[in-house]
Amino acid sequence: MAQQRKKSRTGRKPGSRKSRRGNKEGISIRSVLKAVTLLLAAFIVGFIGYFIGYDAGKEEYLAAANEERRHTPDPASALKQTKKVTASHEYETAPPKPSVRPEVSRETQRAKPKLAIIIDDVSFARDVRNVKALELPLNLSFLPPSKRHPESAELAEKEPFYMVHLPMEAMSFSAEEPDTLHVGDSEEKIEERIRQIKGLFPRVLFVNNHTGSKFTADHDAMEKLIYALDREGITFIDSRTTAKTAVPALMKSLHRPYISRDVFLDHDPDVDAVKKQVQRAVAIAKKYGSAIAIGHPHIKTLQGLAESKAVLEEVELVRIDTLAATAQ
């Protein structure tokens, strides 16, 4: 009895230790099985995920390849990839009229009228591809490189001929390019900027102003710029972003020819409007013997040019240096 009471106080029954050992072994086996199951599940999930990831990566690669194929210089596909740009940022209100020039009579005009078309704001590889896809001899004017378009100078150097679209101060423009020339800039600062441009674009012979309605209207600022350009052998083409441009009077005082834009092709970003502007540029070329038109790498601008090839056959499309050589 005493022995039974002693065992009852401890709460143990015969065989209890063995039972506890059995429980421990059972728990240990279940833990191992659970771990194995988790590892197996992780392996299966990883295995499936690998192939899903592979398929996704494959799809991404194919999508990138298709995108690159869409960038091939085919006129139909290239036009769809062009960024939307209009000429509205270049001037304050309506495009100023072209400068007055002596008309050329049909009797004295023996050669075919000449038209130089400048495409401003060229900044990216897609711009170059899309313009060249038209297979027209157009003048590409590149913006100087910046963080937004760092490869513009490298792209220009791959071309046989190019211009630089030089950023200059506007009356009101909220999205200036870096290192835009301002009216208050010193002669030294302007000279330094033009030296930088020459270093970035070693073969540049012509620049035209990007915006610049305030700068080109200032006689002193333009005089500093013309002298700085002279030192680097660069000729200035007036985009005529303001009717108050001081460049004609300055060039006359320097006894130099004044070369300027006659028509903006895409101040109205519509295909039919661009085609009408092309017709207008051709008419001006016929009237004066030559003309300069400016457009942008905009989808509707390029489409308008593509649909105007028959009209453009009435003139000779030339590089800007051809017109500069005959300018009076």
Secondary structure, 3 states (H helix, E strand, C coil): CHHHHHHHHHCCCCCHHHHHHHHHHHHHHHHHHHHHHHHHHHHHHHHHHHHHHHHHHHHHHHHHHHHHHHCCCCHHHHHHCCCCCCCCCCCCCCCCCCCCCCCCCCCCCCCCCEEEEEEEEECCHHHHHHHHCCCCCCEEEECCCCCCCCCHHHHHHCCCCCEEEEEECCCCCCCCCCCCECCCCCHHHHHHHHHHHHHHCCCCCEEEEEECCCCCCCHHHHHHHHHHHHHCCCEEEECCCCCCCCHHHHHHHCCCCCCECCEECCCCCCHHHHHHHHHHHHHHHHHHCEEEEEECCCHHHHHHHHCCHHHHCCCEECCHHHHHHHCC
